[in-house]
Amino acid sequence: MDLKLNCLKAVEQGVLRAEGRCLRFGRSISYAESSVVDEAGELVAHGTSTLMTLPQNGLQVGVDKFIFE
């Protein structure tokens, strides 16, 4: 439904690490966010998304909506 991505810092080389999490898991609407940091641990990008789950539609990937660890 919605995706917003903010690029906060340019990166030309090095290793980046991305981490995402579900903020709210609903029956039809879910909210998620993700952050990307550089090797020094500085935030280089941040994104948020509002997702809609439609019954009987989408890809069959063999797991529920999200995998939680």
N, C-alpha and C positions, 0 to 999 in steps of 0.2 A: 504494500500500500504506500509506503513511504521509505525513502532512504536518504540520509544526509551524511555527507563525508566532508570533514575539514582536514585539509593538508596544512600542517602547522610549521613544517620545517623541510627544506630540501635536503635530500640525501643522495650523494653521488657514488658512494662505495660503503662497504661494510655489511654486517649482518643485521637484519631487522627481525624483530619478534612481535608477532601479533597474538592477542588474546581476546577472546570474545566471551560474552555471558548473556544468558537470558535474564532480563530484569523482571518480567512477568510472563508467565505461561498460562494462557487462557484457552478455553475450548475452541474459540474461533479467532481471537486476536491475541497476538503475543508481541512483546517488546524486547529488543536486543540491543546490545552495544558492543563495540570493539575498539581496542586501542592498539596502536603500533608504536614501538619504542626502538631506538637505535642501540648500538653497542654500549653507549654510556648510560643507558636507561632513560634518555630524554624522550618525551612524547613527540612523535613526528606526524601522527595522524590519529583522528578519532572519528568514529562513525556511530550513528544510531539508526535503527530501523523499526518500523511497525509492520508486522507480518500478519496476513490473513490466511487461515487454514480453511480450505474448501473440502468438504467431504466428497469422497469418490473421485477426486481429481488429483493431478500431480504425478510425480515420479514415484515409482515403487522401489524404495531403497532398502526395505527390510528392517527398518527401525522406526520407532515412534518419532514425533515431531523433532525432539532434541535429544541428544545424548548427554546425560549428567554424570559427572565423575565425583 
